[in-house]
Amino acid sequence: MRILQIELTNFRNYAHCVFAPEKGINLIVGENAQGKTNLLEAVFYCCFGRSHRTSRDRDLIRYEAPFARIDVRSERTATTHDIRVLLPRDEGRKVRVDGAKLTRIGELMGLTTCVLFAPEHLSIVKDGPVERRRFLDMELSQTYPAYFFLLQQYMRALRQRNTLLRALKEQPQLRATLPVWDQQLSSLGSKILRYRAAFCETLSRLAAENHREISGGREQLSVTYKPDLEAPDEAAFLRALEQAQKEDLRRATTTRGVHRDEMALDLDGREIRAFGSQGQQRTAALALKLSELDLLRSVTGEWPILMLDDVMSELDERRQRYLLERILPVQTLITATAEDAAWPSARRFVVRGGELQP
């Protein structure tokens, strides 16, 4: 998997830009707020159908421009795809792949795959379960596009059930419809649980191997899936929802289900979030991201694109050296300031004020 060309029009601070990265390591150098991360954001959008920095598409449109457009040409197993994302200021987005309009954004999943590592991804290690569930969902969605549609359906059913629970206080006669949503959540949730359990089992093995290499074998990282409902079958899921119904009615929200799952990260048997140092947390996050590369390759047969956004200054020389050795077969886009750009084997690009200079 690799990007052949990125063309941006009115995207963030770019009036127009054409970027043709090399197969190997591409170093995007510039001072802060010049537009380095915007290039990675455009690739991310074409992989996931959303930005990793904002939930508002309007934020991606250049100041006073009527629209923004991203054109990405990618190659996978000798097959080329042309992805176009048009973001009009006053209309909904329009996405085309090879000229054909997409009716659902989930159809983008798996066409172009990427792994992004940025300083904010330390939140996977440092913050609460929401960040780890988001990590699970995003990686499963691009690895198995069917998972994305399952998750969409589950979240839609969850919203409907929660709306119903709130309405029951004034319209108790609607309680007879509650089993309909329980059945939907049970059917969808049990499938999601099985996907997550299998993913975490593989991720745990790969993350332990990567962490052992990075840390020189001094520490043991473990990744453990901790579902809110441990039984993966639909009947057990349904029973749990029924048993929690009284509490759900009291709180007017759904208290059981895969939307409350956790993925535990431990170092030598102790929770990294609570007991890990800053360096240990960085190493664990790096191990997780490298494991994403390995996992995607094992499923798809190809390396995804790796994007490293201003993380080199966060890593010591030994970790930088290990990272360089690991990414040699992968097309990599790295953003850095001039003082952090000591990568002699990389193709170098300079960004100044929304203009790319090779």
Secondary structure, DSSP 8 states (H G I E B T S, - for coil): -EEEEEEEEEETTEEEEEE---SSEEEEE--TTSSHHHHHHHHHHHHHSS-SS-S-GGGGB-TT-SEEEEEEEEEETTEEEEEEEEEETTS--EEEETTEE-SSGGGGTTTS-EEEE-GGGGHHHHS-HHHHHHHHHHHHHHH-HHHHHHHHHHHHHHHHHHHHHHHTTT-GGGGGGHHHHHHHHHHHHHHHHHHHHHHHHHHHHHHHHHHHHHTTTS--EEEEEE-SS---SHHHHHHHHHHTHHHHHHHTS--SSGGG-EEEEEETTEEHHHH--HHHHHHHHHHHHHHHHHHHHHHHSS--EEEEES-GGGS-HHHHHHHHHHTTTS-EEEEE-GGG---TTSEEEEEETTEEE-
